[in-house]
Amino acid sequence: MSQEKVDRYKQEKANRKKIMRKQKVMNIVRKGVLALAAIALVAWLGYSAYDIYDSGKERVVAEVNYDAVTNYLNGLSAQDTAE
């Protein structure tokens, strides 16, 4: 081995605990990011499926009779023209 390789090996051996800890932390971070992405994907798929299911339901339609309001407004405008 050349002296450069020997020096590099000694430096790696001296910092091995630090390097191992850094790799473990990066693995945990990587797994956390992947877990968050998976949870977001599942939530989005669930929401989309519920939205599709909900849009297929029949909606209740209410009819409103505005005759009384129209008559009242017509009565007000008739009074304004009579005065």
N, C-alpha and C positions, 0 to 999 in steps of 0.2 A: 504494500500500500504506500502511496505517496504521503508525504507529510501533510499535505492539504487534506486528504481523506482522513487521516488519523486525527487531525485537529477538529474536523467537522464531526467525527464520531464522538470525540470527547465532549464537545459542546452539546451535541444532542443528548448524550448520556447525562450530562449535568442538568439539562433542562427537561428531562423526560417527564417528570411529574407535571411540570407546567404545561408541556405540550399535550399530555394525556388529558389533563383537566380542560384545556381549551377545546380539544376534540369532543369531549363529552358534552360540554356546554353547547357547542355548535350542533351536535346531534339532537340535543333536547330542543334547541330553538327550531331546528329544521322540522322535527316531529310536531312541535306546537303549531308552526305555520301551516303544515299540511293538515293537521286536525282542524284548525280554524277554517281552512278552505273547504274541507269536506263537510263541516257543519253548515257553512254558508250555502254550499251546493244542495245539501239535503233540505235546508230550510226553504231555499228558492224553489226547489222542485215541489215541496209540500204546498207552498203558497200558490204556485201555478196550478197544481192539481185541484186545490180547493176552489180557486177562482174559476176554473173551467167547470167544475161540478156546480158551483153556485150560479154561474151564468146560464146553465141549462134548466134551472128551475123556473116554473111559471111564476110570474110576478103578479101581485095583487094590483088591480087597477081600480081606482076610485073615481067615480064621476061626480063632478061638482056642478051644481045648478047655480048659475050666476044671474038668474032672472031677477031676483030681489035687488041685487046690487045695481043691475042695469036700469031697472025701473026707478030706483032711488036717484041715480045720477041723471036720468032723463027728467025726472021731476025737478031736480035742482036747476037744470039748464032751462027748463020750461018756465020756472019762476023768474030766472034772470032775464029772459026775453020779455016776460009779461010786465016787468017793472019798468 
